[in-house]
Amino acid sequence: MFSRRKSSGLRDAINRAQDPTLKDLEKKIAERKDRLADLELELSDTRINLTAFERDYDRRVSPLERRLKDLKLDLVDARRKAERKAQWGDREPLVDVVDQFEKTWKRTGHAEEPLPVEEPPPQPTGDIKQLFRRLAKLYHPDLVTDPLEKRRRERKMADINNAYAARDIGALRAFLQKQEVHAETQPAKTRSEMVMAMEMELRQLDAAITRAEAQLQDLILSPLVQLMLDTSLARREGRDLLAEMARDLSDQIANMEAELATLRS
């Protein structure tokens, strides 16, 4: 579907194609937009995979971690009571201030059975990735300075990210078609105005790329993403790292439960 543009837009395009400076600026802008779109795609993919991994971790490992935490508290209490009994014997004080405080304020959790492994999210196809890149170039909020337009683009990019996470290629195509139908016309500019506008766009793109790279770096270096990457590497070796963690926690739980039983007997 073709966008409605005035002849001035065509003249600007011809001028850019014939002018070496404008042509070079246009090439640099296209390269920066490609880089920014690739970064946004990588950020989106990482967040989607992280969300799925976090759910799997919460289902398989977190209940055991909560149970272990409760047992550690119970062991502290049981050991203290055993020490007090060894010291006082049958003359144990009627009221233990520390024990009374913990009974009043201690909040115990309940261990849950870990649920089955959750299936990883479906991998995106080349078509849906290409659509996401095109839309990121059109709607990235960091490419504008007007606050109202920036907020509008932030909402639009949130919708685009949600559609991409759902692998809804129809919704992404609808976003693209709507943009093409309502494409804005641009008034003709002098060469000087075109150079200034393109140089400003380059600066905006460079700043947006720097921010996106920093966001991706922070995300990749987060402990949960590092664990996700370790789990992925272990899977390639035929290992289930989360299952190994769960077994280790189960062993610790069994040892603590045995000690508790001994102390309370």
C-alpha positions in Angstrom: 0.0 0.0 0.0 1.4 3.4 -1.0 1.5 6.4 1.4 0.1 9.7 0.2 3.1 12.0 -0.3 3.3 15.4 -2.1 5.6 16.0 -5.0 7.9 18.0 -2.6 8.8 14.7 -0.9 9.8 13.2 -4.3 12.0 16.3 -5.0 13.7 16.0 -1.6 14.5 12.3 -2.4 15.9 13.2 -5.8 18.0 16.0 -4.3 19.4 13.6 -1.6 20.3 11.0 -4.3 22.2 13.5 -6.4 24.0 15.3 -3.6 27.0 13.4 -2.2 26.8 14.9 1.3 23.0 14.2 1.6 23.5 10.8 0.2 26.2 10.0 2.7 24.0 11.3 5.6 21.1 9.3 4.4 23.3 6.1 4.3 24.5 6.8 7.9 20.9 7.3 9.1 19.8 4.0 7.5 22.7 2.2 9.1 21.9 3.7 12.5 18.2 2.8 12.2 19.2 -0.8 11.3 21.4 -1.0 14.4 18.7 0.5 16.7 16.1 -1.9 15.3 18.4 -4.9 15.8 19.1 -3.8 19.4 15.4 -3.4 20.1 14.7 -6.8 18.7 17.5 -8.3 20.9 16.1 -6.6 23.9 12.6 -7.8 23.2 13.8 -11.4 22.6 15.9 -11.4 25.8 12.9 -10.1 27.9 10.6 -12.7 26.4 13.0 -15.5 27.1 13.7 -14.2 30.6 10.0 -14.0 31.5 9.6 -17.7 30.4 12.7 -18.7 32.3 11.6 -16.9 35.4 8.3 -18.7 35.4 10.0 -22.0 35.0 12.4 -21.1 37.9 9.5 -20.1 40.1 7.7 -23.3 39.4 10.6 -25.7 39.9 13.1 -24.1 42.3 11.5 -21.3 44.2 9.2 -23.6 46.3 12.3 -25.5 47.5 14.1 -22.3 48.3 11.2 -21.1 50.4 11.0 -24.5 52.2 14.8 -24.4 52.9 14.4 -20.8 54.3 11.7 -21.9 56.7 13.7 -24.9 57.8 16.7 -22.7 58.6 14.5 -20.6 60.9 13.1 -23.7 62.5 16.5 -25.1 63.1 17.7 -21.9 64.8 14.7 -22.2 67.1 15.1 -25.9 67.7 18.9 -25.6 68.5 18.2 -22.7 70.9 15.6 -24.8 72.7 18.0 -27.8 72.8 20.7 -25.6 74.3 18.3 -24.1 76.8 17.1 -27.6 77.8 20.7 -28.8 78.2 21.5 -25.8 80.5 18.3 -25.7 82.6 17.0 -29.3 82.4 13.7 -29.6 84.1 14.2 -26.1 85.6 13.7 -24.5 82.1 12.1 -21.0 82.5 8.3 -20.9 82.0 8.5 -18.1 79.5 11.3 -17.5 76.9 11.2 -13.9 75.8 12.9 -14.6 72.4 10.6 -17.6 71.8 7.5 -15.5 72.7 8.6 -12.7 70.3 9.1 -15.1 67.4 5.7 -16.8 68.0 4.1 -13.4 67.8 6.0 -12.0 64.8 7.4 -14.9 62.8 5.7 -15.4 59.5 6.1 -18.9 58.1 5.6 -19.8 54.4 4.3 -23.0 53.0 6.4 -25.2 50.7 4.8 -26.0 47.3 5.3 -28.9 45.1 7.3 -27.8 42.0 5.3 -27.9 38.8 6.3 -29.5 35.6 8.8 -27.9 33.2 7.2 -25.1 31.2 7.7 -25.1 27.5 9.9 -22.3 26.2 8.3 -19.6 24.1 8.1 -20.3 20.3 11.0 -19.0 18.4 10.1 -16.1 16.1 10.3 -16.5 12.3 12.2 -14.4 10.0 9.1 -12.6 8.8 8.0 -11.5 12.2 11.5 -10.4 13.1 11.6 -8.3 9.9 8.2 -6.7 10.7 9.4 -5.9 14.2 12.5 -4.2 12.8 10.5 -2.1 10.4 8.1 -1.0 13.1 10.9 -0.2 15.5 12.4 2.2 12.8 9.0 3.9 12.5 7.9 4.2 16.1 10.9 4.2 18.3 10.2 6.9 21.0 13.8 8.1 21.2 13.7 9.4 17.7 11.5 12.4 18.6 11.9 15.2 21.1 8.2 16.4 21.3 6.9 15.0 24.7 3.4 14.3 23.4 4.7 12.4 20.4 7.2 10.6 22.5 4.5 9.3 24.8 2.4 8.3 21.8 5.3 6.3 20.4 6.0 4.7 23.8 2.4 3.4 23.9 2.7 2.2 20.3 6.0 0.4 20.9 4.5 -1.2 24.0 1.7 -2.6 21.8 4.2 -3.7 19.2 6.3 -5.5 21.8 3.2 -7.2 23.1 2.2 -8.3 19.6 5.7 -9.6 19.0 5.8 -11.5 22.3 2.5 -13.2 21.3 3.9 -13.9 17.9 0.9 -12.1 16.4 2.1 -11.4 12.9 -1.3 -10.2 11.9 -1.3 -7.4 14.5 2.2 -6.4 13.5 1.1 -6.2 9.8 -1.9 -4.1 10.9 0.4 -1.6 12.7 2.5 -1.3 9.5 -0.4 -0.8 7.2 -2.0 1.8 9.4 1.3 3.8 9.4 1.6 3.6 5.7 -2.0 4.8 5.1 -1.5 7.7 7.5 2.0 8.7 6.6 2.7 12.3 7.1 3.7 14.6 4.3 6.8 16.8 4.7 7.2 20.2 3.2 10.1 20.9 0.8 13.4 21.9 2.5 16.4 23.8 1.3 19.7 21.9 1.1 20.9 23.6 4.3 17.7 22.6 6.2 18.0 19.1 5.0 21.6 18.8 6.1 20.7 20.2 9.6 17.7 17.9 9.9 19.7 14.8 8.9 22.6 15.7 11.2 20.1 16.1 14.1 18.5 12.8 13.3 22.0 11.2 13.3 22.7 12.6 16.8 19.3 11.3 18.1 20.0 7.9 16.6 23.4 7.7 18.2 22.0 8.7 21.6 19.2 6.1 21.2 21.7 3.4 20.3 23.9 4.2 23.3 20.9 3.9 25.6 19.7 0.7 24.0 23.2 -0.9 24.3 23.4 0.1 28.0 20.0 -1.4 28.6 21.0 -4.6 26.9 24.3 -4.8 28.8 22.6 -4.3 32.1 20.0 -7.0 31.3 22.6 -9.5 30.1 24.8 -8.9 33.3 21.8 -9.4 35.6 22.1 -12.6 37.8 18.9 -14.1 36.5 19.9 -13.7 32.8 23.3 -15.2 33.7 21.5 -18.2 35.2 19.3 -18.4 32.1 22.4 -18.5 29.9 24.1 -21.1 32.1 20.9 -23.2 31.9 20.9 -22.9 28.1 24.6 -23.9 27.9 23.9 -26.9 30.2 21.0 -28.0 28.1 23.3 -28.2 25.1 25.4 -30.6 27.1 22.4 -32.7 27.9 22.0 -31.4 31.5 19.1 -29.8 33.2 20.6 -27.2 35.5 17.4 -26.3 37.2 16.8 -30.0 38.0 20.3 -30.1 39.5 19.6 -27.1 41.6 16.3 -28.6 42.8 18.1 -31.9 43.7 20.7 -30.0 45.7 18.0 -28.1 47.6 16.1 -31.3 48.2 19.2 -32.9 49.7 19.7 -29.8 52.0 16.0 -30.0 53.0 16.3 -33.7 53.8 19.3 -33.1 56.0 17.7 -30.2 57.9 14.5 -32.2 58.4 16.5 -35.1 59.8 18.3 -32.7 62.2 15.0 -31.1 63.2 13.5 -34.5 64.0 16.5 -35.4 66.2 16.3 -32.1 68.1 12.6 -32.4 68.7 12.6 -36.0 69.7 
